[in-house]
Amino acid sequence: HYFIQSNLSMAFFLSVLLGLLCSTNGLINIEKDVSADTNSIEEAVSDTSEESNDVTSGGIVPEVEDSEGDFVIFTVASEDNDPFQRYVRSLKIFGLEKYLQVLGLHQDWLGGNMEKPGGGYKVNLLKEAMIPYQDQSNTIVMFTDSYDVIFLGDKDELLEKFKKTGARFLISAESYLWPDQTLEDQYPVIKGKKYLCSGMMMGYADTFWKILNYEEIANTDDDQLFYTHAYLDPKFREDNNIVLDGTSSIFHNLHGAIREIDFGFGAHRLTNWEQGTMPVVLHGNGPTKMTLNMFGNYYPNGFDPTSGPSGECLACQETEGRVNVNDTDSLPVILTALFINDRTPFLDYFINQTFAQEYPRAKWHVRVYNRVWEHADHVQELINYHVINDPDNNFASVKVFQPKETAKRKLMELYEEAMYSCVEVDCGWYFAMDSVITLTDTNVLKDLIYWNKGVITTQLTQPGQYWSNFWGDVSNDGFYKRSSDYFEIVKRERKGLWNVAFVNNLLAIRGDVIDSGKLSYRHHTYDDSNYDVGFAANARKNNVFMYMVNLKQHGHLKKMDNFTATNTHDDLWQIFTNPIDWKLSYIHPSYDSFLSKSRPEFPQPCPDVFHFPLLSRKFSWHIIHELESIPGDIFAGSGQKNDKRLAGGYENVPTVDVHFTQINFQQEWLKVLRDYVAPIQRRVFEGYSFHGNALLSFVVKYHEKGQRKLVPHHDHSTFTTNTALNRQGIDYEDGGSYFIRQNCLVRDVDIGWTLMHPGRLTHYHEGKEISRGTRYILVSFNDP
């Protein structure tokens, strides 16, 4: 939304272009091949701290020579957190970290609550640190905040632009007057924004020293008001040549001026299109922290959307600070917590895929929190399968909490308890996984650990929808607000590592971040159903960045709406609501490989009888169990020539069967025919197009004490599909389909494999008699 307006004059574009051509830096510096890392600030400023005898820690004040071109950057940071690491990274990219001195690091913050007037502590720290520089007339000193600031250019550009201003001291400007609105009339009129913002400033050291000593300030007094008083003193301002950067030539404050900033992807540089400038330092002051996070995803050297079909993630190429997940011995202890809060389709797939993750079992603790009574037995069966029945799965620990313990507890409490159980087992990483997710990759845990972020998730979306497990921005009340780049990211038109405003459903959290106490699901503003909103709000407040990576497709989100307990296997009816999950569970795993085969490559056990894998074993077991679980005998009454289920009421060659119309499964089966049978038909019966029309689809039951065979007949179809649902030679003996004209018997058909053959004229056939057991087949008369 912040792109250059179409109605800007050509003169403006020419002025910007001229400015670029005249700059001695051009755009080369912004594209330097710098491999920034995320090491701690102790390493980042090691040269500076040694040179200055550790001024930042209150050590001996060093002697500093006054030499031409000396440059120092001061900042204040009480802790080495995510925003501070971003600040340092931006300095490193431009080779500026060697000029940095950090004040107050790992010390108590004494500046009061910065949501209100305060921050005088920054002035007093800076005053002490400036003592060695107080007489330096050529040394240029810069001060910026750190948690909400990023650099966009290098030293040469900074100093050149500063000297062009002609100022002895330059302070950033903003659109809003803070904190004393009564001073409005005292502000001089300047070009651009006219109100002072103390988050960024620079000047010659001796002048800076005079300003710092303009008046005394208590630690909890307001630092911005302190600098405002100095600036609004006309004589002091003139004597010291104090200037506000109203046009954002160096400093840009986002509050009240977001719309002025264009991403500048073509120039690879953020641009203030309104002022025709390219700021060197960007400040997310006031309520613009989320906007700064968004810009910080791209600059400096974050993401280039102009490179390749999905952009280029420059930050992803950095290797410092990453975790070597290929070294099994050094992998951290983890704890995964699985949450089942609602009735969940494909619950077994969720649990099975979690346990299928590639991770050393001895370093893996598992917790399962189930709040749904109907799932209790199934959950326990699945856990037993993976833990008790498989001796190789020797997990560090496994605990299951069923509805008796969880149903009446608040979600905030459960998620909080699970997260802090990571501390109890001294885990390096914690994973919160909701049953709404479907994982299709077995390296999700390792892939997220690799990035070594405090909180991170992988992009999961509902297939074909924009509903995802992350928000690019939040409104003032903490709920969803669409960021300007949300659609590009969620559609994977931009693949990278993103600092986002909200994540849920699958969270990877580093153990030390949990141990710090900064994260909590409890929040006084939000009710229990918004436990995840509360978590994100607490993370943002406590300067814990939440990341989402979408370089790789790890899975997706299911739709959970209206999933009711109507049938024994309700997942069978989910083909419209969750088609991808349906395919993963119910379509044969080898099906896709047949889509690339030509007709001669298909198995033909008999002439023009094509053999291919269609349905999974799970489908076969579920449909049989579904039918046999219906109270009474749903097969009873069938197998007679007089059949009220048919439109004409008469069946010439009857079978003991259940029509899909009887269990309201006909429409679901027609979709199977359209989506999975039709593509195969077009490959083996060229020149004929099938659109999924079948008036009769049914499951036949041959039983040793019932109907054992079927007499010769033609099918009422253009072509027929006949799918084996159980095992010949195990569940039953003999049987099979005999094609009379071809003199060909097909007997040994694997579960889920389908015979496709013409129904009329050429393929007169019969069902051979079984000698033992029960045989189930699924038959569909297609295009009758």
Backbone hydrogen bonds, N-H to C=O, Kabsch-Sander energy under -0.5 kcal/mol:
donor,donor_aa,acceptor,acceptor_aa,energy
8,L,5,Q,-1.5
13,F,9,S,-1.3
14,L,10,M,-2.3
15,S,11,A,-2.2
16,V,12,F,-2.3
17,L,13,F,-2.6
18,L,14,L,-2.7
19,G,15,S,-2.1
20,L,16,V,-2.0
21,L,17,L,-2.4
22,C,18,L,-2.2
23,S,19,G,-1.1
28,I,25,N,-1.2
29,N,25,N,-0.7
31,E,27,L,-0.6
31,E,28,I,-1.2
32,K,29,N,-1.4
34,V,32,K,-1.7
35,S,33,D,-0.5
36,A,34,V,-1.2
43,E,40,S,-1.0
44,A,40,S,-1.9
45,V,41,I,-2.2
46,S,43,E,-1.3
49,S,45,V,-3.0
50,E,46,S,-2.2
51,E,47,D,-2.2
52,S,48,T,-2.1
53,N,50,E,-1.1
54,D,49,S,-3.1
57,S,54,D,-0.8
58,G,55,V,-1.9
59,G,54,D,-2.1
67,S,65,E,-1.1
70,D,67,S,-1.6
72,V,140,I,-2.1
73,I,99,Y,-3.0
74,F,142,M,-3.3
75,T,101,Q,-1.8
76,V,144,T,-0.5
77,A,103,L,-2.0
81,N,79,E,-1.5
82,D,543,N,-0.9
85,Q,81,N,-2.5
86,R,82,D,-2.1
87,Y,83,P,-2.0
88,V,84,F,-2.5
89,R,85,Q,-2.5
90,S,86,R,-2.2
91,L,87,Y,-1.6
92,K,88,V,-2.5
93,I,89,R,-2.1
94,F,90,S,-0.8
94,F,91,L,-0.7
95,G,92,K,-1.7
96,L,91,L,-3.0
99,Y,96,L,-1.8
100,L,97,E,-1.3
101,Q,73,I,-2.6
103,L,75,T,-2.9
104,G,56,T,-0.8
106,H,78,S,-1.6
107,Q,104,G,-1.7
110,L,108,D,-0.5
114,M,112,G,-0.7
116,K,113,N,-1.8
119,G,111,G,-1.9
119,G,219,N,-0.5
120,G,219,N,-0.5
120,G,221,D,-2.3
121,Y,219,N,-2.0
122,K,119,G,-1.7
123,V,119,G,-0.7
124,N,120,G,-2.0
125,L,121,Y,-2.4
126,L,122,K,-2.3
127,K,123,V,-2.6
128,E,124,N,-1.8
129,A,125,L,-2.1
130,M,126,L,-1.8
131,I,128,E,-1.0
133,Y,130,M,-1.7
134,Q,130,M,-0.7
134,Q,131,I,-1.2
136,Q,133,Y,-2.1
137,S,135,D,-0.7
140,I,70,D,-2.5
141,V,139,T,-0.5
141,V,203,G,-3.3
142,M,72,V,-3.0
143,F,201,M,-2.9
144,T,74,F,-1.9
145,D,199,G,-2.4
149,V,146,S,-1.2
150,I,282,L,-2.0
152,L,280,V,-3.8
153,G,280,V,-0.8
155,K,94,F,-0.5
158,L,154,D,-2.3
159,L,155,K,-2.9
160,E,156,D,-2.4
161,K,157,E,-2.4
162,F,158,L,-2.3
163,K,159,L,-2.5
164,K,160,E,-1.6
165,T,161,K,-0.9
165,T,162,F,-1.0
166,G,162,F,-0.6
166,G,163,K,-0.9
167,A,162,F,-0.6
168,R,241,N,-1.8
169,F,241,N,-1.6
170,L,202,M,-3.5
171,I,243,V,-2.5
172,S,197,C,-0.5
172,S,200,M,-2.3
173,A,245,D,-0.7
174,E,195,Y,-2.9
175,S,255,H,-0.8
178,W,176,Y,-0.5
181,Q,179,P,-0.7
183,L,180,D,-1.6
184,E,181,Q,-1.5
186,Q,183,L,-1.5
187,Y,183,L,-0.7
187,Y,184,E,-1.3
193,K,246,G,-2.1
195,Y,174,E,-1.6
197,C,172,S,-2.4
200,M,197,C,-0.8
201,M,143,F,-2.4
202,M,170,L,-2.5
203,G,141,V,-2.2
204,Y,168,R,-2.2
205,A,139,T,-2.9
206,D,136,Q,-2.1
208,F,204,Y,-2.9
209,W,205,A,-2.5
210,K,206,D,-1.5
211,I,207,T,-2.1
212,L,208,F,-2.4
213,N,209,W,-1.1
214,Y,211,I,-1.8
221,D,218,A,-1.4
223,D,118,G,-1.3
223,D,221,D,-0.5
226,F,222,D,-1.5
227,Y,223,D,-2.0
228,T,224,Q,-2.1
229,H,225,L,-2.4
230,A,226,F,-1.5
231,Y,227,Y,-2.4
232,L,228,T,-2.9
233,D,229,H,-0.5
233,D,230,A,-0.7
237,R,233,D,-3.0
238,E,234,P,-2.3
239,D,235,K,-3.0
240,N,236,F,-1.8
241,N,238,E,-0.6
242,I,237,R,-2.1
243,V,169,F,-2.9
245,D,171,I,-3.1
246,G,244,L,-1.8
248,S,245,D,-1.3
252,H,281,V,-2.1
253,N,173,A,-0.6
254,L,283,H,-2.7
257,A,254,L,-2.8
260,E,257,A,-0.6
261,I,258,I,-1.9
262,D,271,T,-3.1
268,H,264,G,-1.0
269,R,264,G,-2.1
271,T,262,D,-2.3
272,N,277,T,-3.2
273,W,260,E,-1.8
273,W,271,T,-1.1
274,E,260,E,-0.7
276,G,272,N,-1.9
277,T,272,N,-1.5
280,V,250,I,-2.2
281,V,250,I,-2.6
282,L,150,I,-2.8
283,H,252,H,-2.7
284,G,148,D,-3.0
285,N,283,H,-1.4
288,T,285,N,-1.2
292,L,288,T,-2.3
293,N,289,K,-2.2
294,M,290,M,-1.9
295,F,291,T,-2.6
296,G,292,L,-3.0
297,N,293,N,-0.9
297,N,294,M,-1.0
298,Y,295,F,-1.5
299,Y,295,F,-2.6
302,G,298,Y,-2.2
303,F,298,Y,-1.2
304,D,312,E,-2.8
307,S,304,D,-1.3
308,G,306,T,-0.7
311,G,308,G,-0.9
312,E,304,D,-2.1
314,L,302,G,-0.8
314,L,312,E,-1.1
315,A,302,G,-2.2
317,Q,314,L,-1.0
318,E,315,A,-1.2
322,R,319,T,-1.7
323,V,450,Y,-2.2
325,V,323,V,-1.4
327,D,324,N,-1.0
328,T,326,N,-1.1
330,S,327,D,-1.0
331,L,327,D,-0.5
331,L,328,T,-1.1
334,I,363,K,-2.9
335,L,429,W,-1.8
336,T,365,H,-2.6
337,A,431,F,-3.4
338,L,336,T,-0.5
338,L,367,R,-3.0
339,F,433,M,-2.7
340,I,338,L,-0.5
340,I,369,Y,-3.0
341,N,339,F,-0.6
347,L,344,T,-0.8
350,F,346,F,-1.7
351,I,347,L,-2.3
352,N,348,D,-3.0
353,Q,349,Y,-2.6
354,T,350,F,-1.3
355,F,351,I,-2.2
356,A,352,N,-1.0
357,Q,354,T,-1.4
358,E,442,T,-3.4
359,Y,357,Q,-1.2
363,K,360,P,-1.5
364,W,361,R,-1.9
365,H,334,I,-2.7
365,H,363,K,-0.5
366,V,397,S,-2.8
367,R,336,T,-2.6
368,V,399,K,-2.3
369,Y,338,L,-3.4
370,N,368,V,-0.6
370,N,401,F,-2.9
371,R,340,I,-3.0
371,R,369,Y,-0.5
373,W,371,R,-0.6
375,H,372,V,-1.0
376,A,373,W,-1.5
379,V,375,H,-3.0
380,Q,376,A,-2.2
381,E,377,D,-2.3
382,L,378,H,-2.4
383,I,379,V,-2.5
384,N,380,Q,-2.5
385,Y,381,E,-2.2
386,H,382,L,-1.8
387,V,383,I,-2.3
388,I,384,N,-1.0
389,N,384,N,-2.8
393,N,390,D,-1.6
394,N,392,D,-1.6
395,F,393,N,-1.8
396,A,361,R,-1.4
396,A,364,W,-1.7
397,S,364,W,-0.9
399,K,366,V,-2.0
401,F,368,V,-3.4
402,Q,400,V,-0.6
405,E,402,Q,-2.5
406,T,402,Q,-1.4
407,A,403,P,-2.1
409,R,406,T,-1.6
414,L,410,K,-2.0
415,Y,411,L,-2.8
416,E,412,M,-2.0
417,E,413,E,-2.8
418,A,414,L,-2.6
419,M,415,Y,-2.2
420,Y,416,E,-2.4
421,S,417,E,-1.0
422,C,419,M,-1.3
424,E,420,Y,-1.1
425,V,421,S,-1.4
426,D,423,V,-1.0
427,C,422,C,-2.6
428,G,333,V,-2.8
429,W,333,V,-1.6
430,Y,509,I,-2.7
431,F,335,L,-2.8
432,A,507,L,-2.2
433,M,337,A,-2.9
433,M,431,F,-0.6
434,D,505,N,-3.0
435,S,339,F,-2.1
437,I,434,D,-1.9
438,T,556,H,-2.7
440,T,554,H,-2.7
441,D,554,H,-0.9
444,V,441,D,-0.5
447,D,443,N,-2.7
448,L,444,V,-2.0
449,I,445,L,-2.1
450,Y,446,K,-2.3
451,W,447,D,-0.6
451,W,448,L,-0.6
452,N,448,L,-0.5
452,N,449,I,-1.6
455,V,545,F,-0.6
456,I,508,A,-2.2
457,T,547,Y,-1.8
459,Q,549,V,-1.9
462,Q,467,W,-2.3
465,Q,462,Q,-2.6
469,N,460,L,-1.3
471,W,502,F,-1.8
473,D,481,K,-0.8
475,S,479,F,-3.0
478,G,475,S,-1.9
481,K,473,D,-1.7
486,Y,483,S,-1.6
489,I,485,D,-1.9
490,V,486,Y,-3.2
491,K,487,F,-2.0
492,R,489,I,-1.8
493,E,488,E,-2.2
494,R,488,E,-1.4
495,K,310,S,-2.2
496,G,494,R,-0.6
498,W,496,G,-0.5
498,W,548,M,-3.0
500,V,498,W,-0.8
500,V,546,M,-2.8
501,A,471,W,-1.9
502,F,471,W,-1.1
504,N,469,N,-1.8
506,L,504,N,-1.8
507,L,432,A,-2.2
508,A,456,I,-2.6
509,I,430,Y,-3.1
509,I,507,L,-0.5
510,R,454,G,-2.2
511,G,428,G,-3.4
513,V,510,R,-0.8
514,I,510,R,-1.6
515,D,511,G,-2.5
516,S,512,D,-1.1
517,G,514,I,-1.7
518,K,513,V,-0.8
526,Y,523,H,-0.7
530,N,527,D,-1.6
531,Y,528,D,-1.2
534,G,530,N,-2.2
535,F,531,Y,-2.0
536,A,532,D,-2.1
537,A,533,V,-2.3
538,N,534,G,-2.3
539,A,535,F,-2.2
540,R,536,A,-2.6
541,K,537,A,-2.3
542,N,538,N,-1.9
543,N,540,R,-1.4
544,V,539,A,-2.9
545,F,543,N,-0.6
546,M,500,V,-0.7
547,Y,455,V,-2.5
547,Y,545,F,-0.5
548,M,498,W,-2.5
549,V,457,T,-2.3
550,N,496,G,-2.1
554,H,552,K,-0.9
556,H,438,T,-2.1
557,L,461,T,-2.0
558,K,436,V,-3.0
560,M,558,K,-0.6
563,F,560,M,-1.1
564,T,562,N,-1.0
566,T,564,T,-1.6
570,D,567,N,-0.5
572,L,569,H,-1.6
573,W,570,D,-1.5
574,Q,571,D,-2.0
578,N,574,Q,-3.1
582,W,578,N,-2.3
583,K,579,P,-2.2
584,L,580,I,-2.5
585,S,581,D,-2.0
586,Y,582,W,-3.2
587,I,583,K,-2.0
588,H,614,L,-2.1
591,Y,588,H,-2.0
593,S,590,S,-0.5
594,F,590,S,-0.6
594,F,591,Y,-1.9
595,L,592,D,-1.3
596,S,593,S,-0.6
597,K,594,F,-1.1
601,E,598,S,-1.4
602,F,598,S,-0.6
602,F,599,R,-1.4
606,C,609,V,-0.8
609,V,606,C,-2.4
610,F,608,D,-0.6
610,F,756,M,-2.7
611,H,603,P,-2.3
612,F,754,T,-2.0
614,L,752,G,-2.4
615,L,752,G,-2.1
616,S,586,Y,-2.4
620,S,616,S,-1.9
621,W,617,R,-2.8
622,H,618,K,-2.8
623,I,619,F,-3.0
624,I,620,S,-1.9
625,H,621,W,-2.6
626,E,622,H,-2.7
627,L,623,I,-2.0
628,E,624,I,-2.7
629,S,625,H,-1.3
630,I,626,E,-0.6
630,I,627,L,-0.8
634,I,632,G,-0.7
636,A,633,D,-1.4
638,S,635,F,-1.7
639,G,655,T,-1.2
643,D,641,K,-0.9
643,D,649,G,-1.4
646,L,643,D,-1.6
651,E,641,K,-3.3
657,D,655,T,-0.8
658,V,699,V,-1.7
660,F,697,S,-2.5
662,Q,659,H,-1.6
663,I,659,H,-0.5
663,I,660,F,-0.8
664,N,661,T,-0.9
665,F,660,F,-2.8
666,Q,660,F,-0.6
669,W,665,F,-2.2
670,L,666,Q,-2.4
671,K,667,Q,-1.6
672,V,668,E,-1.5
673,L,669,W,-2.3
674,R,670,L,-2.3
675,D,671,K,-3.0
676,Y,672,V,-2.7
677,V,672,V,-1.3
678,A,673,L,-2.8
680,I,676,Y,-0.5
681,Q,677,V,-2.6
682,R,678,A,-2.2
683,R,679,P,-0.5
683,R,680,I,-1.1
684,V,680,I,-1.6
685,F,681,Q,-2.9
686,E,684,V,-0.5
688,Y,685,F,-1.3
690,F,688,Y,-0.6
694,A,692,G,-0.6
696,L,781,F,-0.7
698,F,779,V,-2.6
699,V,658,V,-2.1
700,V,698,F,-0.5
700,V,777,I,-2.8
701,K,656,V,-2.9
702,Y,700,V,-0.5
702,Y,775,R,-3.1
703,H,707,Q,-2.5
704,E,773,G,-1.7
706,G,703,H,-1.9
710,L,767,G,-2.4
713,H,765,H,-2.5
715,D,759,G,-2.5
717,S,715,D,-1.9
718,T,782,N,-2.3
718,T,783,D,-0.7
719,F,782,N,-1.4
720,T,757,H,-3.2
721,T,780,S,-1.9
722,N,755,L,-2.2
723,T,778,L,-2.8
724,A,753,W,-2.0
725,L,776,Y,-2.1
726,N,776,Y,-0.7
728,Q,726,N,-0.5
729,G,732,Y,-3.3
730,I,727,R,-1.3
731,D,727,R,-2.3
732,Y,727,R,-1.2
733,E,772,R,-1.8
735,G,769,E,-2.0
737,S,746,V,-2.7
738,Y,736,G,-0.5
738,Y,766,E,-2.5
739,F,737,S,-0.6
739,F,744,C,-3.1
740,I,738,Y,-0.7
740,I,764,Y,-2.0
741,R,764,Y,-0.6
743,N,739,F,-0.8
743,N,740,I,-0.8
744,C,739,F,-2.0
746,V,737,S,-2.9
747,R,745,L,-0.6
749,V,747,R,-1.6
750,D,748,D,-0.5
752,G,724,A,-3.1
753,W,750,D,-2.0
754,T,612,F,-3.4
755,L,722,N,-2.6
756,M,610,F,-2.7
756,M,754,T,-0.5
757,H,720,T,-2.0
759,G,718,T,-1.6
762,T,760,R,-2.8
765,H,713,H,-2.2
766,E,738,Y,-1.9
767,G,710,L,-1.7
768,K,736,G,-2.8
768,K,766,E,-0.7
770,I,708,R,-1.8
771,S,733,E,-1.7
772,R,733,E,-0.7
774,T,731,D,-1.6
775,R,702,Y,-2.7
777,I,700,V,-1.7
778,L,723,T,-2.6
779,V,698,F,-2.9
779,V,777,I,-0.6
780,S,721,T,-2.2
781,F,696,L,-2.6
782,N,719,F,-2.0
782,N,780,S,-0.9
783,D,693,N,-3.5
